Amino acid sequence: MTIRKHNPWEEDAPVSALVSLPARDLSLFARASGPARRPGDPVAILFTGAGGALAAYVKVEQHLCTFVRTLFYDRAGYDLSTLPSNVESLTAQDGAIDLDALLSKIDVGPPYLLIGHSFGGIPLREFLHHQLVKHRPAKTTDIISGVVLYDTVSELAWALFPRMPSADLLAVSQDVDWEELTNFKTESGMTDEEWNAAIEASLRTIKGARREDTHGSARALAKKQQLEKHTYHGGILAVIRCNMAGDYQKMYDEGVRLGGGTQKEREGAKQFIEEWKMYSYQMVKAQVDLVGSSDQGSILFRELMDWGHDSLMRKPELVGDAVRWVLAALEEKGMATVDAVARGSRS
């Protein structure tokens, strides 16, 4: 990789812009921060969950940029990013092309360290596919230095569940204030300004999120058989599983306390939670097969069952530890020049 001397997107300073991509008929908002890239250093790119504008991940960004160059962006229709004209649904496949166009426009080339949260694992893996097909590298890590999947699930989840959470659980918990119930604002550490910005960004994201075809995107990804083919063979992969079933149970219990849902809806909600508990481990652990086995690459599978689905926003160090593990593995293999401070914990 050649580092351009005067590319602000790779220098030691924060930069942000709404970047026009005429060939894609849209503009994407992006923000980069953290230390300047040196030859061989990856840039960390975050793929947010469904409906999650990057403003909601501000504390994650602030933590990661202390030790790695980051590039956070909003997908089409999210917050300030615009929607393409004459397109009814947004797919992860199109999103991968959008992101590639963005990176080309701002001249930020590989290697990339990809971080996905929640549904973000699906567009992440589409981008992984797109980059490996585009570049045909001798080693996958030449283009994708590492992957962190933080409480993402395999495409199987979208085949098993029409909605996540289910319509019944949403009905039971419709009056539940999750932020108040779980003390989210305080635990996130957001300032009032950051909190208000995240709320405003979320409101601007509603229209785009409704047009995002999560199930169709997951099905299209499943057809690529990435897990069977070990698409990221030889890669460096961290898969983190949190206790999403515990979140669903909290929503249910509080909803019932508030008198939410009919008896039928409550029964349906309980069934959904039980089924999620049954399949959750398999849906998360299956993603390890992107690499295959530890003799073929480096794999970390970690369970954080005391933490919920939004834990990376409450304690960014949790995802930071996984990113540090990837960077340490890269340095161990002589594939990056990241400072020793980035190593952190590795197990």
C-alpha positions in Angstrom: 0.0 0.0 0.0 1.3 3.5 -0.9 0.5 6.2 1.6 -0.2 9.6 0.0 1.6 12.4 1.7 -1.4 14.8 1.8 -4.4 12.6 2.2 -6.3 14.0 5.2 -8.2 10.7 5.5 -5.0 8.9 6.5 -3.2 11.6 8.5 -3.1 12.1 12.2 -6.2 14.3 12.5 -10.0 13.7 12.5 -11.8 14.5 9.2 -15.4 14.1 8.2 -17.4 14.8 5.0 -20.5 13.9 3.1 -18.9 12.4 0.1 -20.7 12.5 -3.2 -20.6 9.3 -5.3 -22.3 10.2 -8.6 -21.8 6.7 -10.1 -23.7 5.3 -7.1 -26.4 8.0 -7.2 -25.9 8.8 -3.5 -23.6 10.5 -1.0 -22.2 8.8 2.1 -21.2 10.5 5.3 -17.8 9.3 6.7 -15.5 10.3 9.5 -11.9 9.2 10.1 -9.8 9.6 13.2 -6.9 8.2 15.1 -3.2 7.9 14.4 -1.8 8.4 10.9 -1.5 5.2 8.8 1.9 3.9 8.1 2.7 1.4 5.3 0.9 -1.9 6.0 -1.3 -0.5 8.8 -5.0 -1.4 8.5 -7.8 1.1 8.8 -10.6 -0.1 11.0 -14.1 0.2 9.4 -17.3 -0.2 11.5 -20.5 -1.8 10.1 -23.3 -0.7 12.4 -26.4 -2.7 13.3 -29.7 -2.2 11.5 -31.0 1.3 12.1 -27.8 2.2 14.0 -26.4 5.5 12.8 -22.7 6.0 13.5 -23.6 8.8 16.0 -24.8 6.1 18.4 -21.3 4.5 18.3 -19.5 7.7 19.2 -17.9 6.2 22.3 -16.7 3.1 20.3 -15.1 5.5 17.8 -13.5 7.5 20.6 -12.0 4.4 22.2 -10.7 2.7 19.0 -9.1 5.9 17.6 -6.7 6.0 20.5 -4.8 3.1 19.0 -5.9 2.5 15.4 -6.9 4.6 12.5 -10.7 4.4 12.1 -13.2 5.1 9.4 -16.8 5.1 10.5 -19.5 5.7 7.9 -23.3 5.8 7.6 -24.8 3.4 5.0 -27.2 4.7 2.3 -30.2 6.3 4.0 -28.6 6.4 7.4 -28.5 9.9 9.1 -26.9 12.3 6.6 -26.1 9.7 3.9 -28.6 10.0 1.1 -30.8 7.4 -0.6 -30.3 6.4 -4.3 -33.2 7.5 -6.5 -35.5 4.9 -8.0 -34.4 2.1 -5.6 -37.1 0.4 -3.5 -34.9 -1.7 -1.2 -31.4 -1.4 0.1 -29.2 -4.5 0.1 -26.0 -5.4 1.7 -24.7 -6.4 -1.8 -25.2 -2.8 -3.1 -23.8 -1.5 0.2 -20.5 -3.3 -0.4 -20.2 -1.5 -3.8 -21.2 1.8 -2.2 -18.4 1.4 0.5 -15.9 0.4 -2.1 -16.7 3.5 -4.1 -16.4 5.7 -1.0 -13.0 4.3 -0.2 -11.8 4.8 -3.8 -13.1 8.4 -3.8 -11.2 9.3 -0.6 -8.2 7.3 -1.6 -8.1 5.0 1.4 -6.9 1.6 0.2 -6.4 -1.8 1.9 -5.6 -3.4 4.1 -8.9 -3.0 6.1 -9.8 -4.3 9.6 -13.5 -4.9 9.5 -15.7 -4.6 12.6 -19.4 -5.6 12.6 -22.1 -5.3 15.2 -25.5 -7.0 15.1 -26.9 -7.0 11.5 -23.7 -5.2 10.5 -22.1 -8.6 10.2 -24.0 -9.2 7.0 -22.9 -6.1 5.1 -19.4 -6.7 6.5 -19.2 -10.1 5.0 -20.6 -8.8 1.7 -17.8 -6.3 1.7 -15.3 -9.0 2.5 -16.5 -11.0 -0.5 -16.4 -8.0 -2.8 -12.9 -7.1 -1.8 -11.5 -10.6 -2.1 -13.1 -11.0 -5.6 -11.9 -7.6 -6.7 -8.3 -7.9 -5.6 -7.7 -11.7 -5.7 -4.9 -11.5 -3.1 -2.3 -14.2 -2.6 -3.2 -14.0 1.1 -6.6 -12.8 2.4 -4.9 -10.7 5.0 -3.2 -8.6 2.3 -6.6 -7.0 1.8 -8.6 -7.8 4.9 -6.2 -7.7 7.8 -8.7 -8.9 10.3 -12.4 -9.2 11.1 -14.2 -8.6 14.4 -17.8 -9.9 14.6 -19.3 -8.4 17.8 -22.6 -10.2 18.6 -23.4 -10.8 15.0 -25.2 -13.9 13.9 -25.0 -16.0 10.8 -27.4 -15.7 7.9 -29.3 -18.7 9.4 -31.0 -16.3 11.9 -32.9 -14.5 9.1 -34.1 -17.9 7.8 -35.3 -18.9 11.3 -36.9 -15.7 12.5 -39.2 -13.4 10.4 -38.4 -10.6 12.9 -35.8 -10.0 15.6 -37.2 -9.3 18.1 -40.5 -11.0 17.2 -43.7 -9.2 16.5 -45.1 -10.7 19.7 -42.2 -9.5 21.8 -42.5 -6.0 20.3 -46.2 -6.0 21.2 -45.6 -7.1 24.8 -42.7 -4.5 25.3 -44.2 -1.6 23.3 -44.3 0.6 26.4 -40.9 -0.3 27.7 -38.3 2.4 27.7 -35.1 0.4 27.2 -32.8 3.4 27.8 -34.4 4.1 31.2 -34.8 0.5 32.2 -31.1 -0.3 31.6 -29.7 3.1 32.5 -28.2 3.2 29.0 -27.3 6.9 28.8 -25.3 6.9 32.0 -23.6 3.6 31.3 -22.7 4.7 27.7 -20.8 7.7 29.1 -22.3 10.0 26.4 -22.4 13.7 27.0 -25.8 15.4 26.7 -24.6 16.8 23.3 -23.6 13.3 22.1 -26.8 11.8 23.4 -29.0 14.4 21.6 -26.9 14.0 18.4 -27.5 10.2 18.5 -31.2 10.6 19.0 -31.5 13.1 16.1 -29.4 10.8 13.9 -31.6 7.8 14.7 -34.7 9.8 13.7 -33.1 10.7 10.4 -32.2 7.1 9.9 -35.8 5.6 10.2 -36.7 6.0 6.5 -33.5 4.4 5.3 -33.6 1.6 7.8 -37.1 0.7 6.7 -35.9 0.3 3.1 -33.0 -2.0 4.2 -33.8 -5.6 3.1 -32.1 -7.5 6.0 -33.7 -10.8 5.2 -33.1 -10.6 1.5 -29.5 -9.5 2.1 -28.9 -12.5 4.5 -30.4 -14.9 1.9 -28.2 -13.6 -0.9 -25.1 -13.9 1.4 -26.1 -17.5 2.3 -26.0 -18.4 -1.4 -22.3 -17.6 -1.4 -21.7 -20.4 1.1 -18.9 -18.4 2.8 -18.9 -20.7 5.9 -18.7 -23.9 3.9 -16.0 -22.5 1.7 -14.0 -20.8 4.5 -13.9 -17.6 2.4 -11.6 -15.9 4.9 -9.1 -18.8 4.9 -5.9 -17.9 6.6 -7.5 -14.8 8.1 -7.5 -13.3 11.6 -11.0 -13.5 13.1 -12.6 -12.6 16.4 -16.2 -13.7 17.1 -17.8 -12.3 20.2 -21.1 -13.6 21.6 -23.2 -11.6 24.1 -26.4 -12.5 25.9 -29.0 -11.1 23.6 -31.5 -13.6 25.0 -31.1 -11.8 28.4 -32.0 -8.5 26.7 -35.1 -10.1 25.2 -36.1 -11.5 28.7 -35.7 -8.1 30.3 -37.9 -6.5 27.6 -40.5 -9.3 28.2 -40.5 -9.1 32.0 -40.8 -5.3 32.0 -43.5 -5.4 29.3 -45.6 -7.8 31.4 -45.1 -5.7 34.5 -46.5 -2.8 32.5 -49.4 -4.9 31.4 -48.3 -5.2 27.8 -49.5 -7.7 25.3 -52.4 -10.2 25.0 -52.1 -13.7 26.5 -51.4 -15.0 23.0 -48.8 -12.4 22.3 -47.1 -13.2 25.6 -47.0 -16.9 24.8 -45.6 -16.1 21.4 -42.9 -13.8 22.9 -41.9 -16.5 25.4 -41.6 -19.0 22.6 -39.4 -16.6 20.6 -37.1 -16.1 23.5 -36.8 -19.9 24.1 -36.0 -20.5 20.5 -33.4 -17.8 20.5 -31.8 -19.4 23.5 -31.8 -22.7 21.7 -30.2 -21.5 18.5 -28.1 -18.5 19.6 -24.8 -20.4 20.2 -25.0 -22.1 16.8 -25.9 -18.9 15.0 -22.9 -17.1 16.4 -20.3 -19.8 16.6 -20.9 -20.9 13.0 -19.2 -17.7 11.8 -15.8 -19.1 13.0 -16.0 -21.2 9.8 -15.2 -18.1 7.8 -11.6 -19.1 8.6 -12.1 -22.8 9.2 -9.7 -23.8 11.9 -6.9 -22.2 13.9 -4.3 -24.1 11.9 -5.6 -22.2 8.8 -5.6 -18.7 10.5 -6.0 -17.1 13.9 -9.4 -17.4 15.6 -10.8 -16.0 18.9 -14.2 -17.0 20.1 -15.2 -15.3 23.2 -18.5 -15.4 25.2 -19.5 -12.3 27.2 -22.7 -13.7 28.8 -22.8 -11.1 31.5 -23.2 -8.4 28.8 -26.1 -7.6 26.5 -26.3 -6.9 22.8 -25.5 -3.1 23.2 -22.5 -3.7 25.5 -19.9 -2.3 23.1 -21.7 1.1 23.5 -21.7 0.8 27.3 -18.1 -0.4 27.5 -16.2 0.1 24.3 -13.2 -1.7 25.8 -15.0 -4.9 25.1 -14.8 -4.5 21.3 -11.5 -2.7 21.8 -10.0 -5.8 23.3 -11.0 -7.8 20.3 -9.5 -5.3 17.9 -6.3 -5.2 20.0 -6.2 -9.0 19.7 -6.4 -8.8 15.9 -3.7 -6.1 15.8 -1.4 -8.2 18.1 -1.9 -11.2 15.8 -1.0 -9.1 12.8 2.1 -7.8 14.5 3.0 -11.4 15.6 2.9 -12.4 11.9 4.9 -9.4 10.9 2.0 -8.0 8.9 1.6 -4.6 10.5 3.6 -2.0 12.3 1.1 -1.2 15.0 2.5 0.2 18.2 2.9 -2.2 21.1 0.3 -0.3 23.1 -2.3 -1.6 20.7 -1.8 -5.2 21.8 -3.8 -5.1 25.0 -5.2 -8.4 26.1 -5.0 -11.5 23.9 -6.1 -14.9 24.9 
